[in-house]
Amino acid sequence: MAKGGWVYIMANRYRGGLYVGVTSDLIRRVHQHREGRGSAHVADFGKTMLVHAERHDTIEAAIAREKLVKKWKRDWKFALIEAVNPDWRDLWEEWFAADSGQG
């Protein structure tokens, strides 16, 4: 059975720097980013806010979507985020912080 995947966007502030990533384990990956272990780029620029995440049935579909979104203009990425998260809330705090022992 194929394992699904997630496309996610991390940010350092409202309409600030963005990082688009893909993972099969969103909780683990975002926790790594928040601890400064997920990616040097994320750690160097403080992109620790999870502002967008979308689930895909297969990791292959998630990878294809990530590659597409990475090519988008910044304004398109902002529109994607704001369609579901107009206030740029840190979704980690809402979705996972209590479950991970971080909140």
Backbone hydrogen bonds, N-H to C=O, Kabsch-Sander energy under -0.5 kcal/mol:
donor,donor_aa,acceptor,acceptor_aa,energy
5,G,56,H,-2.0
6,W,23,T,-3.1
7,V,54,E,-2.3
8,Y,21,G,-2.3
9,I,52,H,-2.6
10,M,19,Y,-2.7
11,A,49,M,-2.2
12,N,17,G,-1.2
16,G,13,R,-2.1
19,Y,10,M,-2.1
21,G,8,Y,-2.6
21,G,19,Y,-0.5
23,T,6,W,-2.0
29,R,25,D,-2.4
30,V,26,L,-2.7
31,H,27,I,-2.2
32,Q,28,R,-2.2
33,H,29,R,-2.2
34,R,30,V,-2.7
35,E,31,H,-1.5
36,G,33,H,-1.5
37,R,32,Q,-2.8
38,G,32,Q,-1.0
43,A,39,S,-2.5
44,D,40,A,-3.1
45,F,41,H,-1.8
46,G,42,V,-0.6
46,G,43,A,-0.8
47,K,42,V,-2.0
48,T,46,G,-1.8
49,M,11,A,-2.4
50,L,48,T,-0.6
51,V,9,I,-2.5
51,V,49,M,-0.9
52,H,9,I,-1.2
54,E,7,V,-2.6
56,H,5,G,-3.0
59,I,3,K,-1.4
62,A,58,T,-1.8
63,I,59,I,-2.6
64,A,60,E,-2.2
65,R,61,A,-2.2
66,E,62,A,-2.7
67,K,63,I,-2.4
68,L,64,A,-1.8
69,V,65,R,-2.9
70,K,66,E,-2.6
71,K,67,K,-0.8
71,K,68,L,-0.9
72,W,68,L,-0.6
72,W,69,V,-1.3
76,W,73,K,-0.5
77,K,73,K,-1.8
78,F,74,R,-2.7
79,A,75,D,-2.1
80,L,76,W,-2.1
81,I,77,K,-2.4
82,E,78,F,-2.9
83,A,79,A,-1.5
84,V,80,L,-0.6
84,V,81,I,-1.2
85,N,81,I,-3.0
88,W,85,N,-1.9
91,L,50,L,-3.2
91,L,89,R,-1.0
93,E,90,D,-0.8
94,E,90,D,-1.0
95,W,91,L,-3.3
96,F,92,W,-2.2
97,A,92,W,-2.2
100,S,96,F,-2.1
101,G,97,A,-0.7
102,Q,97,A,-1.5
103,G,97,A,-1.7
